[in-house]
Amino acid sequence: MNRCPHCFASTNTGPLAAFVCTGSCPMERDELASRVLGVQISSRPITVPPAPDSLRPRRPTETICSGPCGQRTWTEVCMTCHQPFPVRWRDCETTNLVLAGARTSGKTVYIAVLVHQLKLLARELRVSFEADDDVTAREYAEKYEEPLFSGRRLFASTPAARREANRSLPPPLVFRMGRPDGRLHRIVIRDLPGENLERRTLDPDMFGFLGRADGVVFLIDPFQVRSIREMLSDVLPEPEDLGAEAQFVLENLTRLLRRTSPNDRVDVPVAVLLSKFDAMQELRHIDDPKWRSIFDLPGAAFQRDPSLEPRFDPDDSDLLQAEVRSLLHLLHADDLLIQLDSAYRHCRLFVTSALGNAPRASALHANGIAPFRVLDPVKWLLRDTRVLSSG
């Protein structure tokens, strides 16, 4: 499958294609793009040439602008949102992912570390991994990599997208990853600001791409679940700014996804990720032998990290899923499990700690960054592609 990196619509349009003027035509408001993307968009004229009239029609790779300039253009755009495709976009399959969660759930830190871990996974697979374009390279370096890995500091919340302020969502991050069969695969990552998901009123146009995603990674800070927060309060101070309750944010996400789902249960695969799992490990210090026996169990899946292995291990994933469900049950978070079971057709539970150690205020722990099970959700969502080795 190949999807637009902006609106996630399928690019399988048969012999049809659309092109944007690269000549001297004036810019004008693009009503279709503005509606689909939820902010005001202006562009030069968009031209859709007629489909070839033959038994074997071929999609055109260029056209003559239908506007006043009449010049030839080779810049193809998405027929759904009118945004330009990166160079040679149709040459390979894509996996389009969304990162969602409340404020302070750790999405920005997770993305920063995830890309580094994907580079290491590519090395294990002996394939390439790199930014697909200059926008991604610059956005990742300036917003994610340099502050965390060079500046050793945490991030402010991602600004909310707002139609009234004409503030769009953050641009997609697009990476090229080689496959063991020698072909390329693109991974698209879109960060959904937590502040948007914490609102009761959501703009369905701005978030319409969610229902077309290949997968959603939904991060939950353990402190954002009331029953877990009450248990952790015995061993850790409660953070000052928690963001909204995880279940409220999940309800908003579910409403957005259900708008594009033909069934009562959402078809888009959702990986639910208990972030900051290093905080959960502190439960072993509660004066109750039950918790010490759980978190000191050497054979537990949530005590080891095979995520850099160059394949998806269904047995390990099943074991981790069972352990996390049991842990949430013991922590009286059954309402969260019921919510997930009733709303999602394809849902899996994971744990992670992107940093490995709790930060000190806005700075990293003195021990540095020690990622734990960061790649699991993405490997699960990539399992049916040919990115991972089959062994």
C-alpha positions as semicolon CSV with decimal commas, in nm:
position;residue;x (nm);y (nm);z (nm)
1;M;0,000;0,000;0,000
2;N;0,116;0,352;-0,079
3;R;-0,046;0,645;0,102
4;C;-0,013;1,022;0,097
5;P;0,219;1,137;0,380
6;H;-0,012;1,430;0,460
7;C;-0,372;1,302;0,455
8;F;-0,292;0,926;0,446
9;A;-0,525;0,870;0,150
10;S;-0,439;0,580;-0,078
11;T;-0,253;0,686;-0,391
12;N;-0,398;0,392;-0,585
13;T;-0,589;0,614;-0,828
14;G;-0,541;0,396;-1,135
15;P;-0,456;0,602;-1,442
16;L;-0,547;0,931;-1,274
17;A;-0,298;1,182;-1,133
18;A;-0,301;1,549;-1,034
19;F;-0,029;1,809;-1,085
20;V;0,029;2,154;-0,942
21;C;0,141;2,449;-1,151
22;T;0,510;2,533;-1,112
23;G;0,492;2,827;-1,349
24;S;0,371;3,182;-1,311
25;C;0,003;3,127;-1,224
26;P;-0,113;3,323;-0,916
27;M;-0,175;3,157;-0,581
28;E;-0,539;3,115;-0,481
29;R;-0,733;2,950;-0,200
30;D;-0,759;2,575;-0,244
31;E;-1,101;2,484;-0,108
32;L;-1,048;2,107;-0,122
33;A;-0,709;2,116;0,053
34;S;-0,838;2,362;0,314
35;R;-1,132;2,134;0,396
36;V;-0,927;1,813;0,412
37;L;-0,637;1,958;0,614
38;G;-0,847;2,181;0,839
39;V;-0,649;2,502;0,783
40;Q;-0,644;2,760;0,505
41;I;-0,435;2,637;0,210
42;S;-0,341;2,833;-0,100
43;S;-0,180;2,692;-0,411
44;R;-0,135;2,745;-0,781
45;P;-0,385;2,569;-1,012
46;I;-0,421;2,192;-0,985
47;T;-0,461;2,004;-1,314
48;V;-0,594;1,649;-1,355
49;P;-0,516;1,533;-1,710
50;P;-0,763;1,293;-1,874
51;A;-0,693;0,924;-1,833
52;P;-0,521;0,762;-2,133
53;D;-0,766;0,595;-2,369
54;S;-0,613;0,253;-2,422
55;L;-0,644;-0,105;-2,309
56;R;-0,342;-0,055;-2,084
57;P;-0,369;0,297;-1,950
58;R;-0,059;0,440;-1,787
59;R;-0,069;0,710;-1,523
60;P;0,068;1,037;-1,663
61;T;0,394;1,171;-1,518
62;E;0,348;1,528;-1,642
63;T;0,085;1,761;-1,783
64;I;0,020;2,109;-1,915
65;C;-0,109;2,353;-1,652
66;S;-0,475;2,437;-1,708
67;G;-0,419;2,786;-1,568
68;P;-0,320;3,099;-1,759
69;C;0,054;3,017;-1,771
70;G;0,000;2,698;-1,978
71;Q;0,343;2,563;-1,879
72;R;0,442;2,200;-1,838
73;T;0,459;2,064;-1,483
74;W;0,598;1,740;-1,342
75;T;0,506;1,806;-0,974
76;E;0,245;1,550;-0,875
77;V;0,012;1,616;-0,582
78;C;-0,228;1,402;-0,381
79;M;-0,574;1,394;-0,539
80;T;-0,734;1,405;-0,192
81;C;-0,545;1,691;-0,021
82;H;-0,351;1,853;-0,312
83;Q;-0,021;1,840;-0,121
84;P;0,292;1,762;-0,329
85;F;0,436;1,414;-0,310
86;P;0,805;1,381;-0,224
87;V;1,027;1,280;-0,515
88;R;0,959;0,924;-0,644
89;W;0,690;0,878;-0,379
90;R;0,506;0,604;-0,568
91;D;0,818;0,388;-0,603
92;C;0,772;0,198;-0,276
93;E;0,518;0,096;-0,014
94;T;0,452;0,309;0,294
95;T;0,354;0,254;0,656
96;N;0,177;0,563;0,791
97;L;0,174;0,589;1,172
98;V;0,018;0,833;1,420
99;L;0,155;0,901;1,769
100;A;-0,127;1,002;2,007
101;G;-0,173;1,062;2,376
102;A;-0,238;1,331;2,636
103;R;0,007;1,607;2,712
104;T;0,309;1,482;2,911
105;S;0,251;1,122;2,796
106;G;0,599;1,133;2,641
107;K;0,525;1,137;2,266
108;T;0,803;1,379;2,166
109;V;1,067;1,196;2,369
110;Y;0,938;0,867;2,232
111;I;0,967;0,986;1,869
112;A;1,320;1,116;1,930
113;V;1,435;0,783;2,072
114;L;1,226;0,572;1,832
115;V;1,408;0,709;1,526
116;H;1,744;0,633;1,689
117;Q;1,628;0,279;1,766
118;L;1,504;0,233;1,408
119;K;1,854;0,324;1,289
120;L;1,995;0,052;1,514
121;L;1,734;-0,197;1,391
122;A;1,828;-0,115;1,031
123;R;2,190;-0,186;1,120
124;E;2,089;-0,528;1,257
125;L;1,901;-0,593;0,932
126;R;2,199;-0,460;0,730
127;V;1,979;-0,212;0,547
128;S;1,969;0,165;0,517
129;F;1,763;0,408;0,724
130;E;1,755;0,782;0,657
131;A;1,534;1,088;0,633
132;D;1,341;1,092;0,307
133;D;1,362;1,468;0,250
134;D;1,523;1,788;0,378
135;V;1,211;1,887;0,573
136;T;1,222;1,564;0,776
137;A;1,598;1,583;0,828
138;R;1,575;1,941;0,956
139;E;1,258;1,889;1,163
140;Y;1,393;1,578;1,335
141;A;1,737;1,729;1,402
142;E;1,609;2,062;1,538
143;K;1,296;1,952;1,724
144;Y;1,390;1,606;1,849
145;E;1,753;1,498;1,819
146;E;1,955;1,805;1,920
147;P;1,752;1,901;2,230
148;L;1,746;1,547;2,370
149;F;2,075;1,389;2,265
150;S;2,297;1,699;2,253
151;G;2,122;1,940;2,488
152;R;2,018;1,659;2,727
153;R;1,693;1,839;2,804
154;L;1,325;1,754;2,779
155;F;1,064;1,912;2,555
156;A;0,778;2,154;2,593
157;S;0,434;2,031;2,485
158;T;0,368;2,025;2,110
159;P;0,150;2,329;2,023
160;A;-0,210;2,244;1,943
161;A;-0,335;2,271;1,585
162;R;-0,610;2,534;1,558
163;R;-0,827;2,619;1,261
164;E;-0,909;2,965;1,400
165;A;-0,538;3,051;1,424
166;N;-0,462;2,875;1,093
167;R;-0,209;2,662;1,281
168;S;-0,167;2,323;1,117
169;L;-0,048;1,998;1,268
170;P;0,328;1,932;1,279
171;P;0,462;1,819;0,940
172;P;0,495;1,444;0,890
173;L;0,834;1,286;0,947
174;V;0,918;1,059;0,652
175;F;1,199;0,805;0,659
176;R;1,332;0,558;0,404
177;M;1,418;0,213;0,533
178;G;1,569;-0,064;0,327
179;R;1,418;-0,410;0,321
180;P;1,597;-0,745;0,330
181;D;1,477;-0,804;-0,030
182;G;1,668;-0,494;-0,147
183;R;1,368;-0,264;-0,199
184;L;1,282;0,049;-0,001
185;H;0,995;0,113;0,238
186;R;0,887;0,453;0,369
187;I;0,777;0,503;0,730
188;V;0,564;0,814;0,794
189;I;0,524;0,940;1,152
190;R;0,267;1,204;1,246
191;D;0,259;1,354;1,597
192;L;-0,092;1,438;1,718
193;P;-0,064;1,718;1,979
194;G;-0,199;1,609;2,316
195;E;-0,367;1,943;2,372
196;N;-0,593;1,874;2,074
197;L;-0,700;1,535;2,206
198;E;-0,775;1,683;2,548
199;R;-1,052;1,903;2,404
200;R;-1,415;1,801;2,409
201;T;-1,472;1,967;2,070
202;L;-1,260;1,814;1,795
203;D;-1,227;1,920;1,432
204;P;-1,310;1,606;1,227
205;D;-1,164;1,753;0,905
206;M;-0,827;1,834;1,060
207;F;-0,796;1,480;1,197
208;G;-0,956;1,290;0,911
209;F;-0,622;1,125;0,830
210;L;-0,647;0,921;1,152
211;G;-0,900;0,679;1,005
212;R;-0,668;0,615;0,708
213;A;-0,358;0,540;0,918
214;D;-0,186;0,202;0,904
215;G;-0,160;0,217;1,281
216;V;-0,186;0,438;1,589
217;V;0,054;0,426;1,883
218;F;-0,137;0,558;2,186
219;L;0,088;0,649;2,478
220;I;-0,038;0,644;2,837
221;D;0,158;0,797;3,122
222;P;0,085;0,566;3,421
223;F;0,010;0,876;3,630
224;Q;-0,275;0,956;3,386
225;V;-0,471;0,651;3,508
226;R;-0,632;0,732;3,843
227;S;-0,600;0,388;4,003
228;I;-0,232;0,358;3,902
229;R;-0,160;0,714;4,017
230;E;-0,304;0,637;4,359
231;M;-0,083;0,330;4,388
232;L;0,231;0,510;4,268
233;S;0,174;0,798;4,510
234;D;0,311;0,573;4,787
235;V;0,656;0,561;4,622
236;L;0,681;0,859;4,382
237;P;0,579;1,226;4,395
238;E;0,292;1,311;4,162
239;P;0,402;1,523;3,862
240;E;0,281;1,883;3,861
241;D;0,137;1,885;3,508
242;L;-0,031;1,556;3,423
243;G;-0,247;1,641;3,127
244;A;-0,592;1,487;3,097
245;E;-0,694;1,143;3,223
246;A;-0,593;0,869;2,979
247;Q;-0,946;0,732;2,945
248;F;-1,089;1,072;2,850
249;V;-0,822;1,118;2,581
250;L;-0,880;0,763;2,457
251;E;-1,253;0,837;2,425
252;N;-1,173;1,139;2,206
253;L;-0,937;0,935;1,991
254;T;-1,200;0,663;1,955
255;R;-1,465;0,914;1,844
256;L;-1,234;1,045;1,573
257;L;-1,149;0,696;1,451
258;R;-1,510;0,575;1,456
259;R;-1,609;0,849;1,209
260;T;-1,426;0,657;0,937
261;S;-1,490;0,303;1,059
262;P;-1,777;0,108;0,898
263;N;-1,813;-0,110;1,208
264;D;-1,886;-0,051;1,575
265;R;-1,527;-0,143;1,657
266;V;-1,242;0,054;1,503
267;D;-1,050;-0,129;1,230
268;V;-0,730;0,079;1,250
269;P;-0,472;-0,118;1,455
270;V;-0,392;0,056;1,784
271;A;-0,083;-0,014;1,993
272;V;-0,146;0,100;2,350
273;L;0,184;0,185;2,513
274;L;0,235;0,229;2,887
275;S;0,510;0,488;2,872
276;K;0,755;0,575;3,151
277;F;0,753;0,213;3,264
278;D;1,053;0,289;3,485
279;A;0,800;0,460;3,714
280;M;0,589;0,143;3,723
281;Q;0,895;-0,055;3,830
282;E;0,898;0,150;4,151
283;L;0,595;-0,049;4,269
284;R;0,842;-0,313;4,386
285;H;0,928;-0,079;4,675
286;I;0,574;-0,082;4,813
287;D;0,554;-0,263;5,144
288;D;0,368;-0,555;4,993
289;P;0,543;-0,879;4,890
290;K;0,298;-0,918;4,599
291;W;0,452;-0,629;4,408
292;R;0,811;-0,731;4,483
293;S;0,741;-1,081;4,350
294;I;0,588;-0,938;4,031
295;F;0,862;-0,691;3,945
296;D;1,150;-0,912;4,056
297;L;1,040;-1,204;3,839
298;P;1,338;-1,266;3,604
299;G;1,136;-1,449;3,338
300;A;0,877;-1,174;3,291
301;A;0,856;-1,025;2,942
302;F;0,846;-0,674;3,085
303;Q;1,185;-0,738;3,245
304;R;1,372;-0,793;2,917
305;D;1,411;-0,607;2,590
306;P;1,430;-0,805;2,263
307;S;1,301;-0,513;2,055
308;L;1,624;-0,476;1,853
309;E;1,596;-0,833;1,725
310;P;1,539;-0,802;1,347
311;R;1,201;-0,976;1,349
312;F;0,865;-0,956;1,522
313;D;0,831;-1,233;1,782
314;P;0,459;-1,314;1,825
315;D;0,522;-1,539;2,126
316;D;0,706;-1,267;2,316
317;S;0,438;-1,014;2,220
318;D;0,159;-1,246;2,337
319;L;0,335;-1,299;2,670
320;L;0,386;-0,926;2,719
321;Q;0,022;-0,862;2,630
322;A;-0,095;-1,111;2,893
323;E;0,140;-0,966;3,156
324;V;0,027;-0,607;3,095
325;R;-0,340;-0,706;3,107
326;S;-0,281;-0,884;3,437
327;L;-0,087;-0,589;3,573
328;L;-0,363;-0,343;3,480
329;H;-0,619;-0,573;3,643
330;L;-0,416;-0,583;3,965
331;L;-0,395;-0,204;3,954
332;H;-0,777;-0,179;3,925
333;A;-0,759;-0,033;3,574
334;D;-1,024;-0,271;3,437
335;D;-1,228;0,020;3,298
336;L;-0,940;0,099;3,064
337;L;-0,925;-0,263;2,945
338;I;-1,302;-0,274;2,890
339;Q;-1,282;0,049;2,693
340;L;-1,012;-0,093;2,466
341;D;-1,178;-0,432;2,419
342;S;-1,512;-0,281;2,325
343;A;-1,381;-0,012;2,089
344;Y;-1,095;-0,172;1,894
345;R;-1,081;-0,474;1,668
346;H;-0,699;-0,482;1,655
347;C;-0,544;-0,364;1,980
348;R;-0,226;-0,470;2,160
349;L;-0,068;-0,363;2,489
350;F;0,298;-0,270;2,531
351;V;0,530;-0,109;2,785
352;T;0,825;0,120;2,726
353;S;1,066;0,359;2,887
354;A;1,218;0,582;2,622
355;L;1,474;0,725;2,864
356;G;1,518;0,428;3,097
357;N;1,541;0,651;3,402
358;A;1,314;0,925;3,533
359;P;1,448;1,272;3,445
360;R;1,543;1,529;3,706
361;A;1,316;1,831;3,647
362;S;1,380;1,930;3,282
363;A;1,717;1,756;3,255
364;L;1,801;1,393;3,185
365;H;1,906;1,150;3,454
366;A;2,281;1,131;3,519
367;N;2,279;0,775;3,382
368;G;2,183;0,907;3,038
369;I;1,940;0,749;2,793
370;A;1,876;0,373;2,820
371;P;1,575;0,288;2,595
372;F;1,358;-0,005;2,696
373;R;1,123;-0,185;2,453
374;V;1,081;0,125;2,236
375;L;1,049;-0,061;1,906
376;D;0,785;-0,318;2,004
377;P;0,473;-0,127;1,888
378;V;0,627;-0,028;1,555
379;K;0,750;-0,381;1,488
380;W;0,398;-0,509;1,557
381;L;0,256;-0,259;1,307
382;L;0,525;-0,353;1,052
383;R;0,482;-0,727;1,096
384;D;0,281;-0,780;0,776
385;T;0,519;-0,576;0,560
386;R;0,849;-0,706;0,425
387;V;1,059;-0,466;0,633
388;L;1,152;-0,718;0,902
389;S;1,336;-1,042;0,839
390;S;1,113;-1,348;0,814
391;G;1,327;-1,571;1,030
